[in-house]
C-alpha cells in the first residue's frame, strides 16, 4: 500500500513525512518526471532505497562560471541540474562556501514555503537529497558531486 505520493504537479510533502512513512514500512510513490536522467514513476520502501534512487535520478552537476561583476576576480559555482543555487567569491574556496550557505538557506526556505510554489516544486528530488545528506560537509560533497 502506498501511503504517500510525491508528484511535481502537487505541493510536496516535507522530508519528515516521507521518512515517517518509510519507517512505518509504507512505500512512497515517487514521480520522477522532473529528473534529468529518468522520468518514470517508482515506489521506494526504505530510506536507503530513497537515497539510492535520488542519487541516480537527481544528480548535481556543479560548474564554474564567470561572475556578472567584471571588476572583481571571482568564480561562481552554479548547478546545471537542480535548484537555483549558486555561490561566488574571490577564490574557489570562498565560492564553494558561498554555494553551501546558499544551499542551506534554499533548502530551509523550500521546506518552509517553496515546496508549495509551482516554480520550485520540481526541485523536490535535489532538495530531498540535500536534506538526507546530513551535516554541512556531506551537503557540500553532494552539491559538488563526490563522496564526503
BELCOR-V569604 format. One record per backbone hydrogen bond with DSSP energy under -0.5 kcal/mol. NH is the residue of the N-H (numbers start at 1). CO is the residue of the C=O. If there is no record, write none. Layout:
# BELCOR-V569604
NH,CO
NH,CO
This chain:
# BELCOR-V569604
3,1
3,27
4,27
6,29
7,5
10,7
12,115
17,14
18,14
19,15
20,16
21,17
22,18
23,19
24,20
25,22
26,21
27,1
28,44
29,4
30,42
31,6
32,30
32,40
35,32
36,57
37,57
42,30
44,28
50,46
51,47
52,48
53,49
54,50
55,51
56,52
57,53
58,54
61,81
63,78
65,76
70,68
72,69
74,72
75,89
76,65
77,87
78,63
78,76
79,85
80,61
80,78
85,83
87,77
89,75
95,91
96,92
97,93
98,94
99,95
100,96
101,97
102,98
103,99
104,100
105,101
106,102
107,103
108,104
109,105
110,106
111,107
112,108
113,109
114,109
115,110
116,113
117,114
120,117
121,117
122,118
123,120
124,121
127,123
128,124
129,125
130,126
131,127
132,128
133,129
134,130
135,133
139,135
140,136
141,137
142,138
143,139
144,140
145,141
145,142
146,141
